[in-house]
Amino acid sequence: MSEQTLGVGVGGAVASDGGADEGRRKFLTWATAATAAVGVVFTAVPFVESWQPSERAKSLGAPLEIDLSKLEPGQMIVPIWRKQPIYLVHRTPEMVKLLPNHDADLKDPGSAASDQPEYAKNAIRAIKPEYLVLIGICTHLGCLPKQHFDAGDPVLGANWPGGFFCPCHGSRFDLAGRVFNGSPASVNLKIPPYRFSSESTLLIGEDSGKGAA
């Protein structure tokens, strides 16, 4: 064989130039195919991401569905919607009956200056008397009011009709989320948009404009 067809490899091993060329060709073919495959993956990422909710949609928050069937009268649960605590109270008939008795003690008894949907701008601040839905953030400086549902609470006095007390600065709210005179908070607790999709299902964050399914 001539020197053109044989070469001395590392350690004295003999290699064929033709074999080396063939190896290079296979490597280039593989590398080209791999690069193309990676390119397809990266090209597909924006397309796949386009199927997912946008960051704006995520920040707005989807409606929150609540099963009311296990919420007993007198109980409250605190689901989270749009990173906000929601105070959902199943009011008893006795709780509802007490609401008109202390209007003179409230800053905004008719909720004229407070934030709620039109269908909750009434004496009970609700679609259905038995279900109170509030954003559980004090309208003074954003603390979380605590529930004090028992009338005549020893901490809040014999005339206390039941409601919420904010331990940060002492704001008091009744069982419709209305603020009492003498509280640092100036307006009632906010009410989010909501509706009932069935007798036992509440959708928080979905406002039909009518309030009921």
N, C-alpha and C positions, 0 to 999 in steps of 0.2 A: 504493500500500500504506500502511497505517496504521503509526504508531510502535510499535503492539503486536506487529506481525509482523516488523518490521525492527529491527536494532540495528547500531550501529557498533562494529566489532571493533577490535582492536589494529592501529594503522597505517592506520586508515580503512577496513578491509575490512568488507564488509557480511555479516552472518550471520543466519540464520533461527533464531528461538527454537525452532521445531519441530525443526530439525536438531540443536540443542544438546540438547534433551530426548531425542531418539532416541539420540544419542551417549552420554548419561549412562545411559540404560537398557541399552545394549549393554555399557557398562563394568561396571555393577552385576551384570549377568547373568554376565559373564565372571569377575568377582571372586568371586561366590558359588560358581560351579562350581570355580574354582581352589582356594578355601578348603576345599570339600568333598573335593576330590581329595587335598589335603595331609592332611586329617583322616583319610581312609581309610588313607594310608600310615603315619601315626603310630599309628593303631589297630592296624595289622597287625604292627608291629615286635615287640611283646611276644609275639604269637602265633607269629611266625617264630622268635624267640629260644627259644621253648619247645620247639622241635624240636632245639635244639643241646644238647650235654652241659652239665650244670650245672657251676659252678665247683668244687663239692665233688667231682663225678665226675672233673673234670680233675685235681684235686689228688691224688686217689687213684691215678690212672694206670691205663690199660688194660693188660692182659697184653701182654708183649713176646714176639714169636715169633722164634726163632733157628733158622736153617738150619745144622745141624751137619755137613753133608756135606763142607764145605770146611775144616773145622777139623782140622788134622793132629795126630797124637799128639805130645805135648810142647809144643804151642802154647797160648797164652792169648789170648782176645779180651776187650775191655772194653766191652760195651754199656751203655747208660744206662737205668735203670728207676726211675721215681719220683724223678728227679734224683739217683740214687745210682749210682755205678759198680759194675757186676757183674763179678766175676772169674770167667770161664768157662774152665776148664782141661780140655784133653783129656789126661788122665793116661796115661802109658805103663804097661805091666804092671810094669816095673821100679820106677816111682814108687810104685805101689800096694803092691808087695811090701815096700818099705822102711817102710811106715807102722807096723807093729806093733813095730818094733825099738827105738823110743825112748820108749815110754810112760812110763818112769820119769823122763824128763826134762821131762815136761809138767805143767802146773798142773791141767788138767782133761782127762785122756786119754779119759774116757768121756763127755765133754760133758754131765755132770750139771748143771753150773751155767751152761751156755751156751745160746744162743738158736738153735734150729733146729726145723724141723718134725719130727714124730715119725718120719716115714719116713727122715729123715736123721740120726737119733740112733743111730748105729752106728759101728763101728770106722773105716769109710771116710767117714762123714758125707756119704753120697750115696745116690741111688736105684740108679744104675749105677756100678760101680767106676771106669770110665774117665772119667766126667764129674764134675768138681767145680764146684759153683755157690756162690759166696760174695758177700756184700756187701763190696766192697773198701774198707772204712773201718776203720781201726784202732780197737779197742775201748778204747784208752786215752784219746786226746784228738782222735780224728777225722781223723788224717792218712791218707795213702794209702800202704800198704805197697808195696814194690817186689818184683818177682819175682827170686828167686835159686834157680832150679830145679836147678842142677847140684849134685850131692852133692860134698862136699869143697871147697866154694867158698873161694877164697883169702882173701876178706874175712871170712867167717864161721867159718872153721876146718875142719880135716880131718874133724871129726866131724859136720859139717853134712849132714843128709840131703836137703836141698832143701826149698824153701818160699818164705816171704815175709819180708822185713826192712823194718821201718818206720824210715826215716832220721831222723825227728823226735826220737824218744826211745829208739830201740833195741829196740823190741819185735820178737820173732821168732815166726813161725808156721810150722808144717809144711805139707805138701801136702794136708792135710785142714783147714787153717785153725785148727789147735789151737795154743795159745800155750805157749811154752817157759818153764820156770822161769827166774827172773832178769829177766823182761820186766816193764816197767811195766804193760802191759795185764794185767788180771786174768782175763779170760774169752776164749774162742775167738772167732774172727771169726763174724759172724752169717751164717745161710743163709736166703735168701728162700723163699717158697713157690714151687714149680715142679712141672711134670709133663712127661712126654713124650707128645705127641699122636701121634707116629709114631716109627719107628726113627731118623729123621734130623731131627726137629723138636722143639725144646724151647720150652715156654711158661713164661716167668718171670712170676710174679704170679698164676698160676692154680693153685689148690690143690684137687685132687680128693679129697684125703684118702687116696688110694691111691698116688699118685706116678706111676703109669703109665697110658697110654691104654688 
